[in-house]
Amino acid sequence: MHQNTSVSKSRAAMTSTFLALASVGIALSTLLIASLAIKIALIVLTAFLLVATGMSLALDIARPKPSRIS
């Protein structure tokens, strides 16, 4: 049971890290694009990814801890 909680924590951490890195990568790619419409679309996508990162972290923090039986 202890192994399942550590696996789920590492999976949640990897998901949050991936979403954060993807949003930073997309935001930096807007510097290379000349079209204003595409820049706005990519910035909106970046904002959605950052919201998803926050929600993923919030769900991981809010997950109930397993009770310890002595």
mmCIF file as Biopython writes it, N, C-alpha, C and O atoms, coordinates in Angstrom:
data_model
#
loop_
_atom_site.group_PDB
_atom_site.id
_atom_site.type_symbol
_atom_site.label_atom_id
_atom_site.label_alt_id
_atom_site.label_comp_id
_atom_site.label_asym_id
_atom_site.label_entity_id
_atom_site.label_seq_id
_atom_site.pdbx_PDB_ins_code
_atom_site.Cartn_x
_atom_site.Cartn_y
_atom_site.Cartn_z
_atom_site.occupancy
_atom_site.B_iso_or_equiv
_atom_site.auth_seq_id
_atom_site.auth_asym_id
_atom_site.pdbx_PDB_model_num
ATOM 1   N N  . MET A ? 1  ? 0.821  -1.183 0.000   1.0 0.0 1  A 1 
ATOM 2   C CA . MET A ? 1  ? 0.000  0.000  0.000   1.0 0.0 1  A 1 
ATOM 3   C C  . MET A ? 1  ? 0.869  1.252  0.000   1.0 0.0 1  A 1 
ATOM 4   O O  . MET A ? 1  ? 0.530  2.256  -0.627  1.0 0.0 1  A 1 
ATOM 5   N N  . HIS A ? 2  ? 1.993  1.181  0.711   1.0 0.0 2  A 1 
ATOM 6   C CA . HIS A ? 2  ? 2.894  2.335  0.736   1.0 0.0 2  A 1 
ATOM 7   C C  . HIS A ? 2  ? 3.468  2.601  -0.649  1.0 0.0 2  A 1 
ATOM 8   O O  . HIS A ? 2  ? 3.693  3.752  -1.024  1.0 0.0 2  A 1 
ATOM 9   N N  . GLN A ? 3  ? 3.701  1.540  -1.402  1.0 0.0 3  A 1 
ATOM 10  C CA . GLN A ? 3  ? 4.259  1.696  -2.743  1.0 0.0 3  A 1 
ATOM 11  C C  . GLN A ? 3  ? 3.261  2.385  -3.669  1.0 0.0 3  A 1 
ATOM 12  O O  . GLN A ? 3  ? 3.675  3.179  -4.514  1.0 0.0 3  A 1 
ATOM 13  N N  . ASN A ? 4  ? 1.980  2.114  -3.543  1.0 0.0 4  A 1 
ATOM 14  C CA . ASN A ? 4  ? 0.966  2.750  -4.382  1.0 0.0 4  A 1 
ATOM 15  C C  . ASN A ? 4  ? 0.903  4.250  -4.151  1.0 0.0 4  A 1 
ATOM 16  O O  . ASN A ? 4  ? 0.726  5.008  -5.105  1.0 0.0 4  A 1 
ATOM 17  N N  . THR A ? 5  ? 1.043  4.699  -2.904  1.0 0.0 5  A 1 
ATOM 18  C CA . THR A ? 5  ? 0.988  6.130  -2.628  1.0 0.0 5  A 1 
ATOM 19  C C  . THR A ? 5  ? 2.217  6.831  -3.183  1.0 0.0 5  A 1 
ATOM 20  O O  . THR A ? 5  ? 2.111  7.952  -3.680  1.0 0.0 5  A 1 
ATOM 21  N N  . SER A ? 6  ? 3.379  6.197  -3.109  1.0 0.0 6  A 1 
ATOM 22  C CA . SER A ? 6  ? 4.574  6.832  -3.651  1.0 0.0 6  A 1 
ATOM 23  C C  . SER A ? 6  ? 4.518  6.885  -5.173  1.0 0.0 6  A 1 
ATOM 24  O O  . SER A ? 6  ? 4.999  7.844  -5.777  1.0 0.0 6  A 1 
ATOM 25  N N  . VAL A ? 7  ? 3.939  5.869  -5.795  1.0 0.0 7  A 1 
ATOM 26  C CA . VAL A ? 7  ? 3.791  5.869  -7.252  1.0 0.0 7  A 1 
ATOM 27  C C  . VAL A ? 7  ? 2.823  6.951  -7.682  1.0 0.0 7  A 1 
ATOM 28  O O  . VAL A ? 7  ? 3.085  7.658  -8.656  1.0 0.0 7  A 1 
ATOM 29  N N  . SER A ? 8  ? 1.712  7.098  -6.982  1.0 0.0 8  A 1 
ATOM 30  C CA . SER A ? 8  ? 0.742  8.122  -7.361  1.0 0.0 8  A 1 
ATOM 31  C C  . SER A ? 8  ? 1.293  9.524  -7.129  1.0 0.0 8  A 1 
ATOM 32  O O  . SER A ? 8  ? 0.988  10.442 -7.890  1.0 0.0 8  A 1 
ATOM 33  N N  . LYS A ? 9  ? 2.102  9.697  -6.084  1.0 0.0 9  A 1 
ATOM 34  C CA . LYS A ? 9  ? 2.721  11.005 -5.846  1.0 0.0 9  A 1 
ATOM 35  C C  . LYS A ? 9  ? 3.730  11.336 -6.931  1.0 0.0 9  A 1 
ATOM 36  O O  . LYS A ? 9  ? 3.781  12.474 -7.399  1.0 0.0 9  A 1 
ATOM 37  N N  . SER A ? 10 ? 4.529  10.367 -7.337  1.0 0.0 10 A 1 
ATOM 38  C CA . SER A ? 10 ? 5.516  10.639 -8.375  1.0 0.0 10 A 1 
ATOM 39  C C  . SER A ? 10 ? 4.833  10.869 -9.714  1.0 0.0 10 A 1 
ATOM 40  O O  . SER A ? 10 ? 5.306  11.680 -10.511 1.0 0.0 10 A 1 
ATOM 41  N N  . ARG A ? 11 ? 3.735  10.177 -9.977  1.0 0.0 11 A 1 
ATOM 42  C CA . ARG A ? 11 ? 2.992  10.383 -11.217 1.0 0.0 11 A 1 
ATOM 43  C C  . ARG A ? 11 ? 2.384  11.780 -11.236 1.0 0.0 11 A 1 
ATOM 44  O O  . ARG A ? 11 ? 2.409  12.447 -12.271 1.0 0.0 11 A 1 
ATOM 45  N N  . ALA A ? 12 ? 1.844  12.229 -10.119 1.0 0.0 12 A 1 
ATOM 46  C CA . ALA A ? 12 ? 1.275  13.572 -10.040 1.0 0.0 12 A 1 
ATOM 47  C C  . ALA A ? 12 ? 2.358  14.633 -10.191 1.0 0.0 12 A 1 
ATOM 48  O O  . ALA A ? 12 ? 2.142  15.663 -10.830 1.0 0.0 12 A 1 
ATOM 49  N N  . ALA A ? 13 ? 3.512  14.381 -9.609  1.0 0.0 13 A 1 
ATOM 50  C CA . ALA A ? 13 ? 4.614  15.333 -9.740  1.0 0.0 13 A 1 
ATOM 51  C C  . ALA A ? 13 ? 5.119  15.395 -11.177 1.0 0.0 13 A 1 
ATOM 52  O O  . ALA A ? 13 ? 5.436  16.475 -11.675 1.0 0.0 13 A 1 
ATOM 53  N N  . MET A ? 14 ? 5.195  14.255 -11.844 1.0 0.0 14 A 1 
ATOM 54  C CA . MET A ? 14 ? 5.627  14.248 -13.241 1.0 0.0 14 A 1 
ATOM 55  C C  . MET A ? 14 ? 4.610  14.953 -14.129 1.0 0.0 14 A 1 
ATOM 56  O O  . MET A ? 14 ? 4.992  15.670 -15.054 1.0 0.0 14 A 1 
ATOM 57  N N  . THR A ? 15 ? 3.329  14.761 -13.863 1.0 0.0 15 A 1 
ATOM 58  C CA . THR A ? 15 ? 2.288  15.425 -14.650 1.0 0.0 15 A 1 
ATOM 59  C C  . THR A ? 15 ? 2.375  16.929 -14.486 1.0 0.0 15 A 1 
ATOM 60  O O  . THR A ? 15 ? 2.315  17.663 -15.473 1.0 0.0 15 A 1 
ATOM 61  N N  . SER A ? 16 ? 2.514  17.395 -13.267 1.0 0.0 16 A 1 
ATOM 62  C CA . SER A ? 16 ? 2.613  18.830 -13.011 1.0 0.0 16 A 1 
ATOM 63  C C  . SER A ? 16 ? 3.862  19.417 -13.653 1.0 0.0 16 A 1 
ATOM 64  O O  . SER A ? 16 ? 3.816  20.498 -14.241 1.0 0.0 16 A 1 
ATOM 65  N N  . THR A ? 17 ? 4.963  18.712 -13.542 1.0 0.0 17 A 1 
ATOM 66  C CA . THR A ? 17 ? 6.211  19.188 -14.149 1.0 0.0 17 A 1 
ATOM 67  C C  . THR A ? 17 ? 6.094  19.251 -15.664 1.0 0.0 17 A 1 
ATOM 68  O O  . THR A ? 17 ? 6.534  20.221 -16.281 1.0 0.0 17 A 1 
ATOM 69  N N  . PHE A ? 18 ? 5.507  18.227 -16.266 1.0 0.0 18 A 1 
ATOM 70  C CA . PHE A ? 18 ? 5.338  18.218 -17.710 1.0 0.0 18 A 1 
ATOM 71  C C  . PHE A ? 18 ? 4.446  19.367 -18.176 1.0 0.0 18 A 1 
ATOM 72  O O  . PHE A ? 18 ? 4.766  20.041 -19.156 1.0 0.0 18 A 1 
ATOM 73  N N  . LEU A ? 19 ? 3.336  19.593 -17.483 1.0 0.0 19 A 1 
ATOM 74  C CA . LEU A ? 19 ? 2.439  20.688 -17.867 1.0 0.0 19 A 1 
ATOM 75  C C  . LEU A ? 19 ? 3.120  22.042 -17.730 1.0 0.0 19 A 1 
ATOM 76  O O  . LEU A ? 19 ? 2.951  22.912 -18.583 1.0 0.0 19 A 1 
ATOM 77  N N  . ALA A ? 20 ? 3.885  22.222 -16.664 1.0 0.0 20 A 1 
ATOM 78  C CA . ALA A ? 20 ? 4.577  23.495 -16.470 1.0 0.0 20 A 1 
ATOM 79  C C  . ALA A ? 20 ? 5.640  23.713 -17.543 1.0 0.0 20 A 1 
ATOM 80  O O  . ALA A ? 20 ? 5.759  24.814 -18.082 1.0 0.0 20 A 1 
ATOM 81  N N  . LEU A ? 21 ? 6.407  22.682 -17.856 1.0 0.0 21 A 1 
ATOM 82  C CA . LEU A ? 21 ? 7.432  22.817 -18.893 1.0 0.0 21 A 1 
ATOM 83  C C  . LEU A ? 21 ? 6.823  23.029 -20.271 1.0 0.0 21 A 1 
ATOM 84  O O  . LEU A ? 21 ? 7.366  23.780 -21.082 1.0 0.0 21 A 1 
ATOM 85  N N  . ALA A ? 22 ? 5.703  22.373 -20.539 1.0 0.0 22 A 1 
ATOM 86  C CA . ALA A ? 22 ? 5.029  22.570 -21.822 1.0 0.0 22 A 1 
ATOM 87  C C  . ALA A ? 22 ? 4.524  23.998 -21.956 1.0 0.0 22 A 1 
ATOM 88  O O  . ALA A ? 22 ? 4.632  24.596 -23.027 1.0 0.0 22 A 1 
ATOM 89  N N  . SER A ? 23 ? 3.977  24.545 -20.887 1.0 0.0 23 A 1 
ATOM 90  C CA . SER A ? 23 ? 3.467  25.916 -20.955 1.0 0.0 23 A 1 
ATOM 91  C C  . SER A ? 23 ? 4.606  26.912 -21.139 1.0 0.0 23 A 1 
ATOM 92  O O  . SER A ? 23 ? 4.453  27.893 -21.868 1.0 0.0 23 A 1 
ATOM 93  N N  . VAL A ? 24 ? 5.731  26.679 -20.497 1.0 0.0 24 A 1 
ATOM 94  C CA . VAL A ? 24 ? 6.882  27.569 -20.679 1.0 0.0 24 A 1 
ATOM 95  C C  . VAL A ? 24 ? 7.415  27.458 -22.101 1.0 0.0 24 A 1 
ATOM 96  O O  . VAL A ? 24 ? 7.762  28.469 -22.711 1.0 0.0 24 A 1 
ATOM 97  N N  . GLY A ? 25 ? 7.486  26.251 -22.630 1.0 0.0 25 A 1 
ATOM 98  C CA . GLY A ? 25 ? 7.951  26.057 -23.998 1.0 0.0 25 A 1 
ATOM 99  C C  . GLY A ? 25 ? 7.050  26.735 -25.021 1.0 0.0 25 A 1 
ATOM 100 O O  . GLY A ? 25 ? 7.535  27.346 -25.973 1.0 0.0 25 A 1 
ATOM 101 N N  . ILE A ? 26 ? 5.759  26.630 -24.828 1.0 0.0 26 A 1 
ATOM 102 C CA . ILE A ? 26 ? 4.819  27.276 -25.748 1.0 0.0 26 A 1 
ATOM 103 C C  . ILE A ? 26 ? 4.922  28.788 -25.629 1.0 0.0 26 A 1 
ATOM 104 O O  . ILE A ? 26 ? 4.892  29.498 -26.634 1.0 0.0 26 A 1 
ATOM 105 N N  . ALA A ? 27 ? 5.043  29.280 -24.401 1.0 0.0 27 A 1 
ATOM 106 C CA . ALA A ? 27 ? 5.165  30.735 -24.223 1.0 0.0 27 A 1 
ATOM 107 C C  . ALA A ? 27 ? 6.436  31.258 -24.878 1.0 0.0 27 A 1 
ATOM 108 O O  . ALA A ? 27 ? 6.416  32.327 -25.486 1.0 0.0 27 A 1 
ATOM 109 N N  . LEU A ? 28 ? 7.531  30.531 -24.766 1.0 0.0 28 A 1 
ATOM 110 C CA . LEU A ? 28 ? 8.775  30.965 -25.401 1.0 0.0 28 A 1 
ATOM 111 C C  . LEU A ? 28 ? 8.707  30.864 -26.921 1.0 0.0 28 A 1 
ATOM 112 O O  . LEU A ? 28 ? 9.365  31.635 -27.620 1.0 0.0 28 A 1 
ATOM 113 N N  . SER A ? 29 ? 7.924  29.930 -27.435 1.0 0.0 29 A 1 
ATOM 114 C CA . SER A ? 29 ? 7.812  29.799 -28.884 1.0 0.0 29 A 1 
ATOM 115 C C  . SER A ? 29 ? 7.062  30.969 -29.502 1.0 0.0 29 A 1 
ATOM 116 O O  . SER A ? 29 ? 7.198  31.224 -30.699 1.0 0.0 29 A 1 
ATOM 117 N N  . THR A ? 30 ? 6.272  31.685 -28.704 1.0 0.0 30 A 1 
ATOM 118 C CA . THR A ? 30 ? 5.568  32.844 -29.249 1.0 0.0 30 A 1 
ATOM 119 C C  . THR A ? 30 ? 6.545  33.950 -29.640 1.0 0.0 30 A 1 
ATOM 120 O O  . THR A ? 30 ? 6.199  34.822 -30.437 1.0 0.0 30 A 1 
ATOM 121 N N  . LEU A ? 31 ? 7.746  33.925 -29.096 1.0 0.0 31 A 1 
ATOM 122 C CA . LEU A ? 31 ? 8.741  34.935 -29.462 1.0 0.0 31 A 1 
ATOM 123 C C  . LEU A ? 31 ? 9.213  34.773 -30.905 1.0 0.0 31 A 1 
ATOM 124 O O  . LEU A ? 31 ? 9.686  35.733 -31.513 1.0 0.0 31 A 1 
ATOM 125 N N  . LEU A ? 32 ? 9.087  33.566 -31.457 1.0 0.0 32 A 1 
ATOM 126 C CA . LEU A ? 32 ? 9.577  33.287 -32.795 1.0 0.0 32 A 1 
ATOM 127 C C  . LEU A ? 32 ? 8.510  33.459 -33.881 1.0 0.0 32 A 1 
ATOM 128 O O  . LEU A ? 32 ? 8.822  33.421 -35.071 1.0 0.0 32 A 1 
ATOM 129 N N  . ILE A ? 33 ? 7.260  33.647 -33.472 1.0 0.0 33 A 1 
ATOM 130 C CA . ILE A ? 33 ? 6.155  33.700 -34.424 1.0 0.0 33 A 1 
ATOM 131 C C  . ILE A ? 33 ? 5.777  35.152 -34.683 1.0 0.0 33 A 1 
ATOM 132 O O  . ILE A ? 33 ? 5.649  35.949 -33.753 1.0 0.0 33 A 1 
ATOM 133 N N  . ALA A ? 34 ? 5.601  35.485 -35.962 1.0 0.0 34 A 1 
ATOM 134 C CA . ALA A ? 34 ? 5.314  36.874 -36.324 1.0 0.0 34 A 1 
ATOM 135 C C  . ALA A ? 34 ? 3.812  37.187 -36.284 1.0 0.0 34 A 1 
ATOM 136 O O  . ALA A ? 34 ? 3.429  38.327 -36.024 1.0 0.0 34 A 1 
ATOM 137 N N  . SER A ? 35 ? 2.973  36.199 -36.537 1.0 0.0 35 A 1 
ATOM 138 C CA . SER A ? 35 ? 1.538  36.442 -36.623 1.0 0.0 35 A 1 
ATOM 139 C C  . SER A ? 35 ? 0.944  36.719 -35.239 1.0 0.0 35 A 1 
ATOM 140 O O  . SER A ? 35 ? 1.132  35.938 -34.306 1.0 0.0 35 A 1 
ATOM 141 N N  . LEU A ? 36 ? 0.239  37.816 -35.122 1.0 0.0 36 A 1 
ATOM 142 C CA . LEU A ? 36 ? -0.356 38.199 -33.840 1.0 0.0 36 A 1 
ATOM 143 C C  . LEU A ? 36 ? -1.465 37.245 -33.422 1.0 0.0 36 A 1 
ATOM 144 O O  . LEU A ? 36 ? -1.598 36.932 -32.239 1.0 0.0 36 A 1 
ATOM 145 N N  . ALA A ? 37 ? -2.259 36.782 -34.372 1.0 0.0 37 A 1 
ATOM 146 C CA . ALA A ? 37 ? -3.357 35.864 -34.049 1.0 0.0 37 A 1 
ATOM 147 C C  . ALA A ? 37 ? -2.826 34.545 -33.485 1.0 0.0 37 A 1 
ATOM 148 O O  . ALA A ? 37 ? -3.388 34.001 -32.534 1.0 0.0 37 A 1 
ATOM 149 N N  . ILE A ? 38 ? -1.756 34.039 -34.067 1.0 0.0 38 A 1 
ATOM 150 C CA . ILE A ? 38 ? -1.180 32.785 -33.569 1.0 0.0 38 A 1 
ATOM 151 C C  . ILE A ? 38 ? -0.546 33.009 -32.206 1.0 0.0 38 A 1 
ATOM 152 O O  . ILE A ? 38 ? -0.615 32.134 -31.344 1.0 0.0 38 A 1 
ATOM 153 N N  . LYS A ? 39 ? 0.075  34.175 -31.996 1.0 0.0 39 A 1 
ATOM 154 C CA . LYS A ? 39 ? 0.660  34.476 -30.678 1.0 0.0 39 A 1 
ATOM 155 C C  . LYS A ? 39 ? -0.419 34.483 -29.600 1.0 0.0 39 A 1 
ATOM 156 O O  . LYS A ? 39 ? -0.231 33.918 -28.522 1.0 0.0 39 A 1 
ATOM 157 N N  . ILE A ? 40 ? -1.542 35.121 -29.893 1.0 0.0 40 A 1 
ATOM 158 C CA . ILE A ? 40 ? -2.627 35.181 -28.912 1.0 0.0 40 A 1 
ATOM 159 C C  . ILE A ? 40 ? -3.160 33.782 -28.618 1.0 0.0 40 A 1 
ATOM 160 O O  . ILE A ? 40 ? -3.420 33.446 -27.462 1.0 0.0 40 A 1 
ATOM 161 N N  . ALA A ? 41 ? -3.323 32.968 -29.657 1.0 0.0 41 A 1 
ATOM 162 C CA . ALA A ? 41 ? -3.813 31.605 -29.457 1.0 0.0 41 A 1 
ATOM 163 C C  . ALA A ? 41 ? -2.844 30.788 -28.608 1.0 0.0 41 A 1 
ATOM 164 O O  . ALA A ? 41 ? -3.272 30.023 -27.744 1.0 0.0 41 A 1 
ATOM 165 N N  . LEU A ? 42 ? -1.559 30.942 -28.844 1.0 0.0 42 A 1 
ATOM 166 C CA . LEU A ? 42 ? -0.576 30.197 -28.059 1.0 0.0 42 A 1 
ATOM 167 C C  . LEU A ? 42 ? -0.512 30.678 -26.620 1.0 0.0 42 A 1 
ATOM 168 O O  . LEU A ? 42 ? -0.302 29.878 -25.708 1.0 0.0 42 A 1 
ATOM 169 N N  . ILE A ? 43 ? -0.689 31.972 -26.407 1.0 0.0 43 A 1 
ATOM 170 C CA . ILE A ? 43 ? -0.695 32.489 -25.035 1.0 0.0 43 A 1 
ATOM 171 C C  . ILE A ? 43 ? -1.924 31.994 -24.276 1.0 0.0 43 A 1 
ATOM 172 O O  . ILE A ? 43 ? -1.839 31.699 -23.084 1.0 0.0 43 A 1 
ATOM 173 N N  . VAL A ? 44 ? -3.066 31.903 -24.961 1.0 0.0 44 A 1 
ATOM 174 C CA . VAL A ? 44 ? -4.269 31.350 -24.328 1.0 0.0 44 A 1 
ATOM 175 C C  . VAL A ? 44 ? -4.044 29.873 -23.992 1.0 0.0 44 A 1 
ATOM 176 O O  . VAL A ? 44 ? -4.429 29.417 -22.915 1.0 0.0 44 A 1 
ATOM 177 N N  . LEU A ? 45 ? -3.423 29.126 -24.907 1.0 0.0 45 A 1 
ATOM 178 C CA . LEU A ? 45 ? -3.110 27.722 -24.636 1.0 0.0 45 A 1 
ATOM 179 C C  . LEU A ? 45 ? -2.163 27.600 -23.443 1.0 0.0 45 A 1 
ATOM 180 O O  . LEU A ? 45 ? -2.318 26.704 -22.614 1.0 0.0 45 A 1 
ATOM 181 N N  . THR A ? 46 ? -1.202 28.485 -23.360 1.0 0.0 46 A 1 
ATOM 182 C CA . THR A ? 46 ? -0.278 28.495 -22.230 1.0 0.0 46 A 1 
ATOM 183 C C  . THR A ? 46 ? -1.019 28.746 -20.917 1.0 0.0 46 A 1 
ATOM 184 O O  . THR A ? 46 ? -0.742 28.102 -19.905 1.0 0.0 46 A 1 
ATOM 185 N N  . ALA A ? 47 ? -1.956 29.681 -20.944 1.0 0.0 47 A 1 
ATOM 186 C CA . ALA A ? 47 ? -2.735 29.960 -19.733 1.0 0.0 47 A 1 
ATOM 187 C C  . ALA A ? 47 ? -3.537 28.735 -19.309 1.0 0.0 47 A 1 
ATOM 188 O O  . ALA A ? 47 ? -3.618 28.432 -18.118 1.0 0.0 47 A 1 
ATOM 189 N N  . PHE A ? 48 ? -4.133 28.026 -20.272 1.0 0.0 48 A 1 
ATOM 190 C CA . PHE A ? 48 ? -4.877 26.815 -19.932 1.0 0.0 48 A 1 
ATOM 191 C C  . PHE A ? 48 ? -3.961 25.742 -19.343 1.0 0.0 48 A 1 
ATOM 192 O O  . PHE A ? 48 ? -4.348 25.044 -18.406 1.0 0.0 48 A 1 
ATOM 193 N N  . LEU A ? 49 ? -2.762 25.610 -19.883 1.0 0.0 49 A 1 
ATOM 194 C CA . LEU A ? 49 ? -1.827 24.632 -19.337 1.0 0.0 49 A 1 
ATOM 195 C C  . LEU A ? 49 ? -1.391 24.993 -17.920 1.0 0.0 49 A 1 
ATOM 196 O O  . LEU A ? 49 ? -1.229 24.114 -17.073 1.0 0.0 49 A 1 
ATOM 197 N N  . LEU A ? 50 ? -1.203 26.283 -17.666 1.0 0.0 50 A 1 
ATOM 198 C CA . LEU A ? 50 ? -0.840 26.696 -16.307 1.0 0.0 50 A 1 
ATOM 199 C C  . LEU A ? 50 ? -1.987 26.453 -15.324 1.0 0.0 50 A 1 
ATOM 200 O O  . LEU A ? 50 ? -1.754 26.080 -14.175 1.0 0.0 50 A 1 
ATOM 201 N N  . VAL A ? 51 ? -3.209 26.662 -15.773 1.0 0.0 51 A 1 
ATOM 202 C CA . VAL A ? 51 ? -4.371 26.358 -14.923 1.0 0.0 51 A 1 
ATOM 203 C C  . VAL A ? 51 ? -4.427 24.860 -14.648 1.0 0.0 51 A 1 
ATOM 204 O O  . VAL A ? 51 ? -4.690 24.447 -13.518 1.0 0.0 51 A 1 
ATOM 205 N N  . ALA A ? 52 ? -4.183 24.047 -15.666 1.0 0.0 52 A 1 
ATOM 206 C CA . ALA A ? 52 ? -4.178 22.593 -15.472 1.0 0.0 52 A 1 
ATOM 207 C C  . ALA A ? 52 ? -3.073 22.175 -14.508 1.0 0.0 52 A 1 
ATOM 208 O O  . ALA A ? 52 ? -3.258 21.253 -13.713 1.0 0.0 52 A 1 
ATOM 209 N N  . THR A ? 53 ? -1.925 22.848 -14.574 1.0 0.0 53 A 1 
ATOM 210 C CA . THR A ? 53 ? -0.842 22.558 -13.633 1.0 0.0 53 A 1 
ATOM 211 C C  . THR A ? 53 ? -1.281 22.865 -12.204 1.0 0.0 53 A 1 
ATOM 212 O O  . THR A ? 53 ? -1.069 22.062 -11.296 1.0 0.0 53 A 1 
ATOM 213 N N  . GLY A ? 54 ? -1.882 24.012 -12.015 1.0 0.0 54 A 1 
ATOM 214 C CA . GLY A ? 54 ? -2.364 24.380 -10.681 1.0 0.0 54 A 1 
ATOM 215 C C  . GLY A ? 54 ? -3.420 23.429 -10.168 1.0 0.0 54 A 1 
ATOM 216 O O  . GLY A ? 54 ? -3.416 23.066 -8.992  1.0 0.0 54 A 1 
ATOM 217 N N  . MET A ? 55 ? -4.325 23.022 -11.042 1.0 0.0 55 A 1 
ATOM 218 C CA . MET A ? 55 ? -5.368 22.079 -10.622 1.0 0.0 55 A 1 
ATOM 219 C C  . MET A ? 55 ? -4.773 20.724 -10.271 1.0 0.0 55 A 1 
ATOM 220 O O  . MET A ? 55 ? -5.208 20.082 -9.315  1.0 0.0 55 A 1 
ATOM 221 N N  . SER A ? 56 ? -3.787 20.288 -11.034 1.0 0.0 56 A 1 
ATOM 222 C CA . SER A ? 56 ? -3.136 19.011 -10.747 1.0 0.0 56 A 1 
ATOM 223 C C  . SER A ? 56 ? -2.440 19.047 -9.396  1.0 0.0 56 A 1 
ATOM 224 O O  . SER A ? 56 ? -2.534 18.098 -8.618  1.0 0.0 56 A 1 
ATOM 225 N N  . LEU A ? 57 ? -1.750 20.132 -9.122  1.0 0.0 57 A 1 
ATOM 226 C CA . LEU A ? 57 ? -1.084 20.264 -7.820  1.0 0.0 57 A 1 
ATOM 227 C C  . LEU A ? 57 ? -2.097 20.367 -6.684  1.0 0.0 57 A 1 
ATOM 228 O O  . LEU A ? 57 ? -1.902 19.781 -5.619  1.0 0.0 57 A 1 
ATOM 229 N N  . ALA A ? 58 ? -3.171 21.107 -6.909  1.0 0.0 58 A 1 
ATOM 230 C CA . ALA A ? 58 ? -4.191 21.255 -5.869  1.0 0.0 58 A 1 
ATOM 231 C C  . ALA A ? 58 ? -4.850 19.917 -5.560  1.0 0.0 58 A 1 
ATOM 232 O O  . ALA A ? 58 ? -5.106 19.606 -4.397  1.0 0.0 58 A 1 
ATOM 233 N N  . LEU A ? 59 ? -5.126 19.127 -6.586  1.0 0.0 59 A 1 
ATOM 234 C CA . LEU A ? 59 ? -5.725 17.813 -6.347  1.0 0.0 59 A 1 
ATOM 235 C C  . LEU A ? 59 ? -4.762 16.889 -5.626  1.0 0.0 59 A 1 
ATOM 236 O O  . LEU A ? 59 ? -5.180 16.080 -4.797  1.0 0.0 59 A 1 
ATOM 237 N N  . ASP A ? 60 ? -3.491 17.000 -5.930  1.0 0.0 60 A 1 
ATOM 238 C CA . ASP A ? 60 ? -2.501 16.163 -5.248  1.0 0.0 60 A 1 
ATOM 239 C C  . ASP A ? 60 ? -2.377 16.559 -3.785  1.0 0.0 60 A 1 
ATOM 240 O O  . ASP A ? 60 ? -2.243 15.694 -2.919  1.0 0.0 60 A 1 
ATOM 241 N N  . ILE A ? 61 ? -2.419 17.840 -3.504  1.0 0.0 61 A 1 
ATOM 242 C CA . ILE A ? 61 ? -2.327 18.306 -2.121  1.0 0.0 61 A 1 
ATOM 243 C C  . ILE A ? 61 ? -3.591 17.955 -1.347  1.0 0.0 61 A 1 
ATOM 244 O O  . ILE A ? 61 ? -3.523 17.607 -0.168  1.0 0.0 61 A 1 
ATOM 245 N N  . ALA A ? 62 ? -4.747 18.046 -2.008  1.0 0.0 62 A 1 
ATOM 246 C CA . ALA A ? 62 ? -6.017 17.803 -1.334  1.0 0.0 62 A 1 
ATOM 247 C C  . ALA A ? 62 ? -6.342 16.316 -1.178  1.0 0.0 62 A 1 
ATOM 248 O O  . ALA A ? 62 ? -7.297 15.969 -0.483  1.0 0.0 62 A 1 
ATOM 249 N N  . ARG A ? 63 ? -5.576 15.447 -1.802  1.0 0.0 63 A 1 
ATOM 250 C CA . ARG A ? 63 ? -5.837 14.011 -1.711  1.0 0.0 63 A 1 
ATOM 251 C C  . ARG A ? 63 ? -5.723 13.565 -0.260  1.0 0.0 63 A 1 
ATOM 252 O O  . ARG A ? 63 ? -4.742 13.893 0.407   1.0 0.0 63 A 1 
ATOM 253 N N  . PRO A ? 64 ? -6.709 12.822 0.244   1.0 0.0 64 A 1 
ATOM 254 C CA . PRO A ? 64 ? -6.647 12.402 1.642   1.0 0.0 64 A 1 
ATOM 255 C C  . PRO A ? 64 ? -5.454 11.477 1.905   1.0 0.0 64 A 1 
ATOM 256 O O  . PRO A ? 64 ? -5.119 10.609 1.099   1.0 0.0 64 A 1 
ATOM 257 N N  . LYS A ? 65 ? -4.851 11.690 3.023   1.0 0.0 65 A 1 
ATOM 258 C CA . LYS A ? 65 ? -3.710 10.868 3.426   1.0 0.0 65 A 1 
ATOM 259 C C  . LYS A ? 65 ? -4.206 9.560  4.008   1.0 0.0 65 A 1 
ATOM 260 O O  . LYS A ? 65 ? -5.229 9.546  4.693   1.0 0.0 65 A 1 
ATOM 261 N N  . PRO A ? 66 ? -3.514 8.463  3.756   1.0 0.0 66 A 1 
ATOM 262 C CA . PRO A ? 66 ? -3.951 7.186  4.347   1.0 0.0 66 A 1 
ATOM 263 C C  . PRO A ? 66 ? -3.776 7.222  5.865   1.0 0.0 66 A 1 
ATOM 264 O O  . PRO A ? 66 ? -2.784 7.737  6.380   1.0 0.0 66 A 1 
ATOM 265 N N  . SER A ? 67 ? -4.752 6.669  6.559   1.0 0.0 67 A 1 
ATOM 266 C CA . SER A ? 67 ? -4.694 6.676  8.019   1.0 0.0 67 A 1 
ATOM 267 C C  . SER A ? 67 ? -3.696 5.636  8.506   1.0 0.0 67 A 1 
ATOM 268 O O  . SER A ? 67 ? -3.563 4.552  7.938   1.0 0.0 67 A 1 
ATOM 269 N N  . ARG A ? 68 ? -3.011 5.998  9.563   1.0 0.0 68 A 1 
ATOM 270 C CA . ARG A ? 68 ? -2.026 5.090  10.164  1.0 0.0 68 A 1 
ATOM 271 C C  . ARG A ? 68 ? -2.711 4.267  11.245  1.0 0.0 68 A 1 
ATOM 272 O O  . ARG A ? 68 ? -3.357 4.805  12.144  1.0 0.0 68 A 1 
ATOM 273 N N  . ILE A ? 69 ? -2.559 2.984  11.142  1.0 0.0 69 A 1 
ATOM 274 C CA . ILE A ? 69 ? -3.132 2.096  12.139  1.0 0.0 69 A 1 
ATOM 275 C C  . ILE A ? 69 ? -1.987 1.582  13.012  1.0 0.0 69 A 1 
ATOM 276 O O  . ILE A ? 69 ? -1.072 0.914  12.530  1.0 0.0 69 A 1 
ATOM 277 N N  . SER A ? 70 ? -2.058 1.906  14.305  1.0 0.0 70 A 1 
ATOM 278 C CA . SER A ? 70 ? -0.979 1.508  15.224  1.0 0.0 70 A 1 
ATOM 279 C C  . SER A ? 70 ? -1.213 0.156  15.797  1.0 0.0 70 A 1 
ATOM 280 O O  . SER A ? 70 ? -0.404 -0.329 16.587  1.0 0.0 70 A 1 
#
